[in-house]
């Protein structure tokens, strides 16, 4: 194709369109994140920054004088996606000061469940906090 003017329309032809593909990939990630988390109303941001740096050369007409013979272009793509957070979990403290949670009601450690009923007495018996070790 030869020489092309450096502008937005021709970016698709610069280095096989790498900068444009990188931008599109980020947009696709953002769309997927919006689809995955539709209630997350914080914005997703893509910043495509262009940095131009002059390339200097000696001017043949004037000794000890530099001129710009070209530019170096660099694209920086910066993406901001809101952090993924869990919902808040309620933790109690056992007599030794260790935190614990209810596996049946993670939003409220004090919430009793049918599993807490002692079948012999019919009263709530939550028992001791168990330390379940990984297998």
N, CA, C and O atoms as a GROMACS GRO file, in nm:
protein
  540
    1UNK      N    1   0.080  -0.119   0.000
    1UNK     CA    2   0.000   0.000   0.000
    1UNK      C    3   0.085   0.126   0.000
    1UNK      O    4   0.037   0.232  -0.039
    2UNK      N    5   0.209   0.114   0.043
    2UNK     CA    6   0.296   0.231   0.037
    2UNK      C    7   0.282   0.323   0.156
    2UNK      O    8   0.258   0.279   0.268
    3UNK      N    9   0.296   0.451   0.129
    3UNK     CA   10   0.294   0.551   0.233
    3UNK      C   11   0.151   0.599   0.258
    3UNK      O   12   0.077   0.629   0.164
    4UNK      N   13   0.113   0.605   0.384
    4UNK     CA   14  -0.021   0.649   0.420
    4UNK      C   15  -0.012   0.764   0.519
    4UNK      O   16   0.079   0.769   0.601
    5UNK      N   17  -0.106   0.853   0.512
    5UNK     CA   18  -0.116   0.963   0.606
    5UNK      C   19  -0.147   0.907   0.745
    5UNK      O   20  -0.232   0.819   0.759
    6UNK      N   21  -0.078   0.958   0.847
    6UNK     CA   22  -0.101   0.912   0.983
    6UNK      C   23  -0.225   0.982   1.037
    6UNK      O   24  -0.218   1.098   1.078
    7UNK      N   25  -0.337   0.911   1.038
    7UNK     CA   26  -0.461   0.964   1.095
    7UNK      C   27  -0.546   0.846   1.145
    7UNK      O   28  -0.510   0.730   1.125
    8UNK      N   29  -0.658   0.877   1.209
    8UNK     CA   30  -0.741   0.773   1.268
    8UNK      C   31  -0.792   0.672   1.166
    8UNK      O   32  -0.800   0.553   1.195
    9UNK      N   33  -0.827   0.718   1.049
    9UNK     CA   34  -0.879   0.627   0.947
    9UNK      C   35  -0.776   0.524   0.903
    9UNK      O   36  -0.811   0.412   0.866
   10UNK      N   37  -0.648   0.562   0.905
   10UNK     CA   38  -0.544   0.472   0.856
   10UNK      C   39  -0.477   0.390   0.965
   10UNK      O   40  -0.386   0.312   0.936
   11UNK      N   41  -0.519   0.404   1.091
   11UNK     CA   42  -0.458   0.326   1.198
   11UNK      C   43  -0.474   0.176   1.176
   11UNK      O   44  -0.391   0.097   1.220
   12UNK      N   45  -0.579   0.138   1.108
   12UNK     CA   46  -0.601  -0.005   1.080
   12UNK      C   47  -0.489  -0.063   0.995
   12UNK      O   48  -0.469  -0.185   0.995
   13UNK      N   49  -0.415   0.020   0.924
   13UNK     CA   50  -0.307  -0.027   0.837
   13UNK      C   51  -0.168  -0.012   0.900
   13UNK      O   52  -0.069  -0.054   0.840
   14UNK      N   53  -0.160   0.046   1.019
   14UNK     CA   54  -0.031   0.064   1.086
   14UNK      C   55   0.004  -0.065   1.160
   14UNK      O   56  -0.068  -0.107   1.251
   15UNK      N   57   0.114  -0.129   1.122
   15UNK     CA   58   0.164  -0.252   1.186
   15UNK      C   59   0.055  -0.359   1.191
   15UNK      O   60   0.037  -0.426   1.293
   16UNK      N   61  -0.015  -0.372   1.083
   16UNK     CA   62  -0.119  -0.475   1.076
   16UNK      C   63  -0.239  -0.446   1.164
   16UNK      O   64  -0.317  -0.537   1.194
   17UNK      N   65  -0.255  -0.321   1.208
   17UNK     CA   66  -0.370  -0.284   1.290
   17UNK      C   67  -0.359  -0.322   1.436
   17UNK      O   68  -0.460  -0.334   1.505
   18UNK      N   69  -0.236  -0.341   1.486
   18UNK     CA   70  -0.218  -0.387   1.625
   18UNK      C   71  -0.280  -0.291   1.727
   18UNK      O   72  -0.346  -0.337   1.820
   19UNK      N   73  -0.260  -0.162   1.712
   19UNK     CA   74  -0.315  -0.066   1.808
   19UNK      C   75  -0.468  -0.069   1.806
   19UNK      O   76  -0.531  -0.064   1.911
   20UNK      N   77  -0.526  -0.077   1.688
   20UNK     CA   78  -0.672  -0.082   1.678
   20UNK      C   79  -0.727  -0.212   1.736
   20UNK      O   80  -0.831  -0.211   1.803
   21UNK      N   81  -0.659  -0.323   1.713
   21UNK     CA   82  -0.704  -0.451   1.769
   21UNK      C   83  -0.696  -0.450   1.921
   21UNK      O   84  -0.784  -0.503   1.989
   22UNK      N   85  -0.590  -0.391   1.975
   22UNK     CA   86  -0.577  -0.382   2.120
   22UNK      C   87  -0.691  -0.299   2.180
   22UNK      O   88  -0.746  -0.334   2.284
   23UNK      N   89  -0.725  -0.190   2.112
   23UNK     CA   90  -0.836  -0.106   2.157
   23UNK      C   91  -0.967  -0.184   2.152
   23UNK      O   92  -1.045  -0.182   2.248
   24UNK      N   93  -0.992  -0.252   2.042
   24UNK     CA   94  -1.116  -0.331   2.028
   24UNK      C   95  -1.125  -0.440   2.134
   24UNK      O   96  -1.232  -0.466   2.189
   25UNK      N   97  -1.011  -0.504   2.163
   25UNK     CA   98  -1.007  -0.610   2.265
   25UNK      C   99  -1.050  -0.554   2.401
   25UNK      O  100  -1.125  -0.618   2.474
   26UNK      N  101  -1.001  -0.435   2.435
   26UNK     CA  102  -1.040  -0.372   2.562
   26UNK      C  103  -1.189  -0.340   2.564
   26UNK      O  104  -1.256  -0.361   2.664
   27UNK      N  105  -1.240  -0.289   2.453
   27UNK     CA  106  -1.383  -0.260   2.445
   27UNK      C  107  -1.464  -0.388   2.464
   27UNK      O  108  -1.566  -0.387   2.533
   28UNK      N  109  -1.421  -0.498   2.402
   28UNK     CA  110  -1.490  -0.626   2.419
   28UNK      C  111  -1.488  -0.672   2.565
   28UNK      O  112  -1.588  -0.723   2.615
   29UNK      N  113  -1.374  -0.653   2.634
   29UNK     CA  114  -1.365  -0.688   2.776
   29UNK      C  115  -1.462  -0.605   2.859
   29UNK      O  116  -1.524  -0.655   2.952
   30UNK      N  117  -1.474  -0.476   2.823
   30UNK     CA  118  -1.564  -0.388   2.897
   30UNK      C  119  -1.709  -0.430   2.876
   30UNK      O  120  -1.787  -0.431   2.970
   31UNK      N  121  -1.744  -0.462   2.753
   31UNK     CA  122  -1.881  -0.506   2.725
   31UNK      C  123  -1.910  -0.635   2.802
   31UNK      O  124  -2.018  -0.649   2.859
   32UNK      N  125  -1.815  -0.727   2.805
   32UNK     CA  126  -1.834  -0.852   2.881
   32UNK      C  127  -1.850  -0.822   3.030
   32UNK      O  128  -1.934  -0.884   3.096
   33UNK      N  129  -1.772  -0.729   3.083
   33UNK     CA  130  -1.784  -0.693   3.223
   33UNK      C  131  -1.919  -0.629   3.253
   33UNK      O  132  -1.980  -0.658   3.356
   34UNK      N  133  -1.966  -0.543   3.163
   34UNK     CA  134  -2.098  -0.480   3.180
   34UNK      C  135  -2.209  -0.585   3.175
   34UNK      O  136  -2.307  -0.576   3.248
   35UNK      N  137  -2.194  -0.684   3.088
   35UNK     CA  138  -2.292  -0.791   3.077
   35UNK      C  139  -2.290  -0.879   3.202
   35UNK      O  140  -2.394  -0.920   3.252
   36UNK      N  141  -2.169  -0.906   3.252
   36UNK     CA  142  -2.153  -0.990   3.370
   36UNK      C  143  -2.201  -0.921   3.497
   36UNK      O  144  -2.255  -0.985   3.587
   37UNK      N  145  -2.182  -0.788   3.504
   37UNK     CA  146  -2.219  -0.713   3.625
   37UNK      C  147  -2.305  -0.592   3.588
   37UNK      O  148  -2.258  -0.479   3.595
   38UNK      N  149  -2.430  -0.616   3.550
   38UNK     CA  150  -2.514  -0.504   3.505
   38UNK      C  151  -2.550  -0.406   3.616
   38UNK      O  152  -2.585  -0.291   3.587
   39UNK      N  153  -2.542  -0.446   3.741
   39UNK     CA  154  -2.575  -0.355   3.851
   39UNK      C  155  -2.456  -0.272   3.897
   39UNK      O  156  -2.471  -0.182   3.980
   40UNK      N  157  -2.337  -0.300   3.843
   40UNK     CA  158  -2.218  -0.220   3.876
   40UNK      C  159  -2.223  -0.095   3.790
   40UNK      O  160  -2.192  -0.098   3.671
   41UNK      N  161  -2.263   0.017   3.854
   41UNK     CA  162  -2.285   0.138   3.774
   41UNK      C  163  -2.163   0.228   3.762
   41UNK      O  164  -2.170   0.334   3.700
   42UNK      N  165  -2.050   0.187   3.821
   42UNK     CA  166  -1.929   0.268   3.802
   42UNK      C  167  -1.881   0.250   3.658
   42UNK      O  168  -1.888   0.140   3.604
   43UNK      N  169  -1.833   0.357   3.596
   43UNK     CA  170  -1.796   0.350   3.453
   43UNK      C  171  -1.670   0.267   3.429
   43UNK      O  172  -1.581   0.258   3.514
   44UNK      N  173  -1.666   0.208   3.312
   44UNK     CA  174  -1.546   0.142   3.262
   44UNK      C  175  -1.480   0.244   3.169
   44UNK      O  176  -1.549   0.310   3.091
   45UNK      N  177  -1.348   0.258   3.177
   45UNK     CA  178  -1.280   0.361   3.098
   45UNK      C  179  -1.167   0.301   3.015
   45UNK      O  180  -1.091   0.216   3.063
   46UNK      N  181  -1.158   0.346   2.891
   46UNK     CA  182  -1.045   0.313   2.805
   46UNK      C  183  -0.982   0.445   2.762
   46UNK      O  184  -1.050   0.534   2.711
   47UNK      N  185  -0.854   0.456   2.785
   47UNK     CA  186  -0.781   0.575   2.740
   47UNK      C  187  -0.676   0.527   2.641
   47UNK      O  188  -0.589   0.446   2.674
   48UNK      N  189  -0.685   0.578   2.520
   48UNK     CA  190  -0.584   0.547   2.418
   48UNK      C  191  -0.503   0.675   2.398
   48UNK      O  192  -0.549   0.772   2.339
   49UNK      N  193  -0.382   0.671   2.450
   49UNK     CA  194  -0.295   0.788   2.448
   49UNK      C  195  -0.192   0.774   2.336
   49UNK      O  196  -0.130   0.668   2.320
   50UNK      N  197  -0.174   0.878   2.262
   50UNK     CA  198  -0.073   0.882   2.157
   50UNK      C  199   0.040   0.972   2.204
   50UNK      O  200   0.018   1.087   2.241
   51UNK      N  201   0.163   0.919   2.201
   51UNK     CA  202   0.281   0.998   2.234
   51UNK      C  203   0.364   1.012   2.108
   51UNK      O  204   0.399   0.914   2.043
   52UNK      N  205   0.395   1.136   2.074
   52UNK     CA  206   0.480   1.164   1.959
   52UNK      C  207   0.611   1.224   2.009
   52UNK      O  208   0.612   1.320   2.086
   53UNK      N  209   0.722   1.166   1.966
   53UNK     CA  210   0.854   1.212   2.004
   53UNK      C  211   0.930   1.248   1.878
   53UNK      O  212   0.936   1.169   1.784
   54UNK      N  213   0.990   1.369   1.874
   54UNK     CA  214   1.064   1.407   1.754
   54UNK      C  215   1.193   1.327   1.738
   54UNK      O  216   1.259   1.292   1.836
   55UNK      N  217   1.227   1.299   1.614
   55UNK     CA  218   1.355   1.237   1.580
   55UNK      C  219   1.437   1.346   1.512
   55UNK      O  220   1.401   1.395   1.405
   56UNK      N  221   1.548   1.383   1.576
   56UNK     CA  222   1.628   1.496   1.527
   56UNK      C  223   1.738   1.448   1.433
   56UNK      O  224   1.788   1.336   1.444
   57UNK      N  225   1.774   1.535   1.341
   57UNK     CA  226   1.885   1.510   1.249
   57UNK      C  227   1.956   1.643   1.224
   57UNK      O  228   1.897   1.750   1.240
   58UNK      N  229   2.082   1.635   1.186
   58UNK     CA  230   2.154   1.758   1.153
   58UNK      C  231   2.097   1.818   1.026
   58UNK      O  232   2.067   1.747   0.930
   59UNK      N  233   2.083   1.949   1.026
   59UNK     CA  234   2.034   2.019   0.908
   59UNK      C  235   2.152   2.040   0.813
   59UNK      O  236   2.249   2.105   0.850
   60UNK      N  237   2.144   1.985   0.689
   60UNK     CA  238   2.258   1.997   0.597
   60UNK      C  239   2.286   2.141   0.555
   60UNK      O  240   2.398   2.173   0.514
   61UNK      N  241   2.186   2.228   0.564
   61UNK     CA  242   2.206   2.367   0.520
   61UNK      C  243   2.277   2.451   0.625
   61UNK      O  244   2.350   2.545   0.593
   62UNK      N  245   2.256   2.416   0.752
   62UNK     CA  246   2.312   2.497   0.860
   62UNK      C  247   2.392   2.408   0.955
   62UNK      O  248   2.338   2.314   1.013
   63UNK      N  249   2.520   2.439   0.969
   63UNK     CA  250   2.608   2.360   1.054
   63UNK      C  251   2.567   2.377   1.200
   63UNK      O  252   2.525   2.485   1.241
   64UNK      N  253   2.578   2.269   1.278
   64UNK     CA  254   2.543   2.267   1.420
   64UNK      C  255   2.395   2.301   1.446
   64UNK      O  256   2.361   2.353   1.552
   65UNK      N  257   2.311   2.273   1.350
   65UNK     CA  258   2.168   2.298   1.368
   65UNK      C  259   2.093   2.166   1.350
   65UNK      O  260   2.121   2.090   1.257
   66UNK      N  261   2.000   2.141   1.438
   66UNK     CA  262   1.920   2.020   1.428
   66UNK      C  263   1.783   2.054   1.372
   66UNK      O  264   1.731   2.164   1.392
   67UNK      N  265   1.727   1.959   1.304
   67UNK     CA  266   1.591   1.972   1.255
   67UNK      C  267   1.519   1.841   1.286
   67UNK      O  268   1.582   1.739   1.314
   68UNK      N  269   1.390   1.845   1.281
   68UNK     CA  270   1.312   1.724   1.303
   68UNK      C  271   1.297   1.655   1.170
   68UNK      O  272   1.241   1.710   1.075
   69UNK      N  273   1.348   1.531   1.164
   69UNK     CA  274   1.336   1.457   1.037
   69UNK      C  275   1.219   1.359   1.040
   69UNK      O  276   1.181   1.304   0.937
   70UNK      N  277   1.163   1.339   1.157
   70UNK     CA  278   1.049   1.248   1.169
   70UNK      C  279   1.000   1.242   1.311
   70UNK      O  280   1.040   1.321   1.396
   71UNK      N  281   0.912   1.147   1.336
   71UNK     CA  282   0.854   1.130   1.468
   71UNK      C  283   0.852   0.982   1.503
   71UNK      O  284   0.851   0.895   1.416
   72UNK      N  285   0.853   0.956   1.632
   72UNK     CA  286   0.827   0.822   1.682
   72UNK      C  287   0.692   0.825   1.750
   72UNK      O  288   0.669   0.907   1.839
   73UNK      N  289   0.602   0.738   1.709
   73UNK     CA  290   0.467   0.732   1.766
   73UNK      C  291   0.456   0.608   1.856
   73UNK      O  292   0.493   0.498   1.817
   74UNK      N  293   0.403   0.630   1.974
   74UNK     CA  294   0.379   0.522   2.067
   74UNK      C  295   0.237   0.535   2.121
   74UNK      O  296   0.194   0.643   2.160
   75UNK      N  297   0.166   0.423   2.123
   75UNK     CA  298   0.031   0.422   2.181
   75UNK      C  299   0.036   0.356   2.317
   75UNK      O  300   0.094   0.249   2.334
   76UNK      N  301  -0.026   0.420   2.415
   76UNK     CA  302  -0.044   0.363   2.548
   76UNK      C  303  -0.194   0.344   2.570
   76UNK      O  304  -0.272   0.439   2.561
   77UNK      N  305  -0.232   0.221   2.598
   77UNK     CA  306  -0.372   0.194   2.625
   77UNK      C  307  -0.387   0.167   2.774
   77UNK      O  308  -0.321   0.080   2.830
   78UNK      N  309  -0.475   0.242   2.836
   78UNK     CA  310  -0.498   0.228   2.979
   78UNK      C  311  -0.645   0.192   2.999
   78UNK      O  312  -0.733   0.261   2.947
   79UNK      N  313  -0.670   0.086   3.073
   79UNK     CA  314  -0.805   0.040   3.098
   79UNK      C  315  -0.835   0.046   3.246
   79UNK      O  316  -0.753   0.007   3.329
   80UNK      N  317  -0.954   0.094   3.279
   80UNK     CA  318  -0.998   0.099   3.418
   80UNK      C  319  -1.132   0.027   3.427
   80UNK      O  320  -1.233   0.072   3.373
   81UNK      N  321  -1.129  -0.087   3.496
   81UNK     CA  322  -1.251  -0.163   3.522
   81UNK      C  323  -1.271  -0.162   3.673
   81UNK      O  324  -1.176  -0.186   3.748
   82UNK      N  325  -1.392  -0.134   3.720
   82UNK     CA  326  -1.413  -0.132   3.866
   82UNK      C  327  -1.372  -0.265   3.930
   82UNK      O  328  -1.390  -0.372   3.872
   83UNK      N  329  -1.317  -0.254   4.050
   83UNK     CA  330  -1.278  -0.374   4.124
   83UNK      C  331  -1.398  -0.466   4.143
   83UNK      O  332  -1.512  -0.420   4.156
   84UNK      N  333  -1.371  -0.594   4.144
   84UNK     CA  334  -1.476  -0.691   4.174
   84UNK      C  335  -1.479  -0.708   4.325
   84UNK      O  336  -1.376  -0.734   4.388
   85UNK      N  337  -1.598  -0.695   4.381
   85UNK     CA  338  -1.614  -0.706   4.525
   85UNK      C  339  -1.720  -0.810   4.556
   85UNK      O  340  -1.815  -0.830   4.480
   86UNK      N  341  -1.702  -0.875   4.669
   86UNK     CA  342  -1.807  -0.964   4.719
   86UNK      C  343  -1.906  -0.881   4.798
   86UNK      O  344  -1.882  -0.764   4.828
   87UNK      N  345  -2.015  -0.940   4.829
   87UNK     CA  346  -2.107  -0.872   4.920
   87UNK      C  347  -2.044  -0.876   5.060
   87UNK      O  348  -1.955  -0.957   5.084
   88UNK      N  349  -2.088  -0.791   5.152
   88UNK     CA  350  -2.032  -0.793   5.287
   88UNK      C  351  -2.075  -0.919   5.362
   88UNK      O  352  -2.189  -0.963   5.349
   89UNK      N  353  -1.985  -0.976   5.439
   89UNK     CA  354  -2.014  -1.093   5.519
   89UNK      C  355  -2.007  -1.055   5.666
   89UNK      O  356  -1.922  -0.976   5.707
   90UNK      N  357  -2.097  -1.110   5.744
   90UNK     CA  358  -2.107  -1.081   5.887
   90UNK      C  359  -2.022  -1.181   5.964
   90UNK      O  360  -2.036  -1.302   5.947
   91UNK      N  361  -1.933  -1.130   6.049
   91UNK     CA  362  -1.845  -1.215   6.130
   91UNK      C  363  -1.868  -1.188   6.278
   91UNK      O  364  -1.876  -1.073   6.321
   92UNK      N  365  -1.878  -1.295   6.354
   92UNK     CA  366  -1.883  -1.285   6.499
   92UNK      C  367  -1.745  -1.313   6.556
   92UNK      O  368  -1.653  -1.348   6.483
   93UNK      N  369  -1.732  -1.298   6.687
   93UNK     CA  370  -1.606  -1.329   6.755
   93UNK      C  371  -1.635  -1.433   6.863
   93UNK      O  372  -1.724  -1.415   6.946
   94UNK      N  373  -1.558  -1.542   6.860
   94UNK     CA  374  -1.576  -1.645   6.962
   94UNK      C  375  -1.508  -1.599   7.091
   94UNK      O  376  -1.441  -1.496   7.091
   95UNK      N  377  -1.523  -1.674   7.202
   95UNK     CA  378  -1.464  -1.632   7.329
   95UNK      C  379  -1.312  -1.612   7.324
   95UNK      O  380  -1.257  -1.540   7.406
   96UNK      N  381  -1.245  -1.675   7.228
   96UNK     CA  382  -1.100  -1.658   7.216
   96UNK      C  383  -1.063  -1.541   7.124
   96UNK      O  384  -0.946  -1.515   7.099
   97UNK      N  385  -1.166  -1.468   7.075
   97UNK     CA  386  -1.141  -1.353   6.988
   97UNK      C  387  -1.120  -1.389   6.842
   97UNK      O  388  -1.077  -1.305   6.763
   98UNK      N  389  -1.151  -1.512   6.804
   98UNK     CA  390  -1.136  -1.555   6.665
   98UNK      C  391  -1.264  -1.525   6.588
   98UNK      O  392  -1.373  -1.550   6.638
   99UNK      N  393  -1.252  -1.472   6.466
   99UNK     CA  394  -1.373  -1.445   6.389
   99UNK      C  395  -1.435  -1.574   6.335
   99UNK      O  396  -1.364  -1.669   6.303
  100UNK      N  397  -1.568  -1.575   6.327
  100UNK     CA  398  -1.640  -1.688   6.269
  100UNK      C  399  -1.760  -1.637   6.190
  100UNK      O  400  -1.800  -1.522   6.205
  101UNK      N  401  -1.816  -1.723   6.106
  101UNK     CA  402  -1.932  -1.688   6.026
  101UNK      C  403  -2.030  -1.804   6.025
  101UNK      O  404  -1.994  -1.917   6.060
  102UNK      N  405  -2.151  -1.776   5.986
  102UNK     CA  406  -2.252  -1.880   5.971
  102UNK      C  407  -2.252  -1.925   5.826
  102UNK      O  408  -2.276  -1.844   5.735
  103UNK      N  409  -2.225  -2.053   5.803
  103UNK     CA  410  -2.224  -2.103   5.665
  103UNK      C  411  -2.364  -2.104   5.605
  103UNK      O  412  -2.380  -2.104   5.483
  104UNK      N  413  -2.467  -2.105   5.690
  104UNK     CA  414  -2.605  -2.105   5.642
  104UNK      C  415  -2.658  -1.964   5.620
  104UNK      O  416  -2.751  -1.945   5.542
  105UNK      N  417  -2.600  -1.866   5.688
  105UNK     CA  418  -2.647  -1.728   5.677
  105UNK      C  419  -2.528  -1.633   5.681
  105UNK      O  420  -2.504  -1.568   5.782
  106UNK      N  421  -2.451  -1.625   5.571
  106UNK     CA  422  -2.328  -1.544   5.574
  106UNK      C  423  -2.352  -1.394   5.593
  106UNK      O  424  -2.259  -1.321   5.628
  107UNK      N  425  -2.475  -1.348   5.571
  107UNK     CA  426  -2.502  -1.205   5.588
  107UNK      C  427  -2.532  -1.168   5.733
  107UNK      O  428  -2.537  -1.049   5.766
  108UNK      N  429  -2.553  -1.270   5.822
  108UNK     CA  430  -2.582  -1.241   5.961
  108UNK      C  431  -2.539  -1.360   6.047
  108UNK      O  432  -2.608  -1.462   6.051
  109UNK      N  433  -2.427  -1.347   6.114
  109UNK     CA  434  -2.375  -1.460   6.193
  109UNK      C  435  -2.468  -1.496   6.308
  109UNK      O  436  -2.460  -1.608   6.359
  110UNK      N  437  -2.554  -1.405   6.351
  110UNK     CA  438  -2.645  -1.431   6.464
  110UNK      C  439  -2.774  -1.501   6.422
  110UNK      O  440  -2.850  -1.549   6.506
  111UNK      N  441  -2.799  -1.507   6.293
  111UNK     CA  442  -2.922  -1.569   6.243
  111UNK      C  443  -2.920  -1.719   6.271
  111UNK      O  444  -2.828  -1.789   6.231
  112UNK      N  445  -3.022  -1.766   6.339
  112UNK     CA  446  -3.032  -1.909   6.362
  112UNK      C  447  -3.105  -1.973   6.244
  112UNK      O  448  -3.182  -1.908   6.173
  113UNK      N  449  -3.078  -2.102   6.226
  113UNK     CA  450  -3.142  -2.176   6.117
  113UNK      C  451  -3.200  -2.305   6.174
  113UNK      O  452  -3.177  -2.338   6.290
  114UNK      N  453  -3.273  -2.378   6.091
  114UNK     CA  454  -3.331  -2.504   6.136
  114UNK      C  455  -3.222  -2.602   6.180
  114UNK      O  456  -3.245  -2.688   6.265
  115UNK      N  457  -3.103  -2.590   6.122
  115UNK     CA  458  -2.992  -2.678   6.161
  115UNK      C  459  -2.947  -2.653   6.304
  115UNK      O  460  -2.883  -2.738   6.364
  116UNK      N  461  -2.980  -2.535   6.360
  116UNK     CA  462  -2.939  -2.502   6.496
  116UNK      C  463  -3.034  -2.559   6.601
  116UNK      O  464  -3.004  -2.552   6.720
  117UNK      N  465  -3.148  -2.613   6.561
  117UNK     CA  466  -3.244  -2.667   6.657
  117UNK      C  467  -3.200  -2.804   6.706
  117UNK      O  468  -3.167  -2.892   6.626
  118UNK      N  469  -3.200  -2.819   6.836
  118UNK     CA  470  -3.169  -2.949   6.896
  118UNK      C  471  -3.298  -3.032   6.889
  118UNK      O  472  -3.398  -2.993   6.950
  119UNK      N  473  -3.298  -3.144   6.819
  119UNK     CA  474  -3.421  -3.221   6.803
  119UNK      C  475  -3.473  -3.278   6.936
  119UNK      O  476  -3.593  -3.306   6.948
  120UNK      N  477  -3.386  -3.295   7.033
  120UNK     CA  478  -3.429  -3.351   7.161
  120UNK      C  479  -3.500  -3.246   7.246
  120UNK      O  480  -3.599  -3.275   7.313
  121UNK      N  481  -3.448  -3.123   7.244
  121UNK     CA  482  -3.504  -3.018   7.331
  121UNK      C  483  -3.594  -2.922   7.256
  121UNK      O  484  -3.678  -2.856   7.317
  122UNK      N  485  -3.578  -2.913   7.123
  122UNK     CA  486  -3.655  -2.817   7.044
  122UNK      C  487  -3.604  -2.675   7.060
  122UNK      O  488  -3.667  -2.581   7.012
  123UNK      N  489  -3.490  -2.659   7.126
  123UNK     CA  490  -3.433  -2.525   7.147
  123UNK      C  491  -3.310  -2.507   7.057
  123UNK      O  492  -3.251  -2.603   7.008
  124UNK      N  493  -3.276  -2.380   7.037
  124UNK     CA  494  -3.159  -2.346   6.956
  124UNK      C  495  -3.033  -2.385   7.031
  124UNK      O  496  -3.013  -2.347   7.147
  125UNK      N  497  -2.948  -2.461   6.963
  125UNK     CA  498  -2.819  -2.501   7.019
  125UNK      C  499  -2.717  -2.486   6.907
  125UNK      O  500  -2.702  -2.574   6.823
  126UNK      N  501  -2.648  -2.376   6.909
  126UNK     CA  502  -2.555  -2.348   6.799
  126UNK      C  503  -2.423  -2.421   6.815
  126UNK      O  504  -2.347  -2.431   6.719
  127UNK      N  505  -2.396  -2.471   6.931
  127UNK     CA  506  -2.272  -2.546   6.951
  127UNK      C  507  -2.150  -2.456   6.951
  127UNK      O  508  -2.161  -2.334   6.961
  128UNK      N  509  -2.036  -2.518   6.939
  128UNK     CA  510  -1.908  -2.448   6.939
  128UNK      C  511  -1.870  -2.411   6.795
  128UNK      O  512  -1.916  -2.473   6.699
  129UNK      N  513  -1.786  -2.311   6.783
  129UNK     CA  514  -1.732  -2.274   6.652
  129UNK      C  515  -1.635  -2.383   6.611
  129UNK      O  516  -1.543  -2.417   6.685
  130UNK      N  517  -1.656  -2.438   6.492
  130UNK     CA  518  -1.570  -2.545   6.443
  130UNK      C  519  -1.459  -2.487   6.356
  130UNK      O  520  -1.480  -2.393   6.280
  131UNK      N  521  -1.342  -2.544   6.369
  131UNK     CA  522  -1.227  -2.505   6.287
  131UNK      C  523  -1.209  -2.612   6.180
  131UNK      O  524  -1.142  -2.712   6.203
  132UNK      N  525  -1.269  -2.590   6.064
  132UNK     CA  526  -1.263  -2.689   5.958
  132UNK      C  527  -1.132  -2.671   5.883
  132UNK      O  528  -1.104  -2.564   5.828
  133UNK      N  529  -1.052  -2.775   5.883
  133UNK     CA  530  -0.920  -2.770   5.817
  133UNK      C  531  -0.935  -2.810   5.671
  133UNK      O  532  -1.018  -2.895   5.638
  134UNK      N  533  -0.856  -2.751   5.583
  134UNK     CA  534  -0.862  -2.791   5.441
  134UNK      C  535  -0.818  -2.936   5.423
  134UNK      O  536  -0.734  -2.986   5.498
  135UNK      N  537  -0.875  -3.000   5.324
  135UNK     CA  538  -0.844  -3.140   5.296
  135UNK      C  539  -0.719  -3.151   5.214
  135UNK      O  540  -0.677  -3.261   5.180
   0.00000   0.00000   0.00000
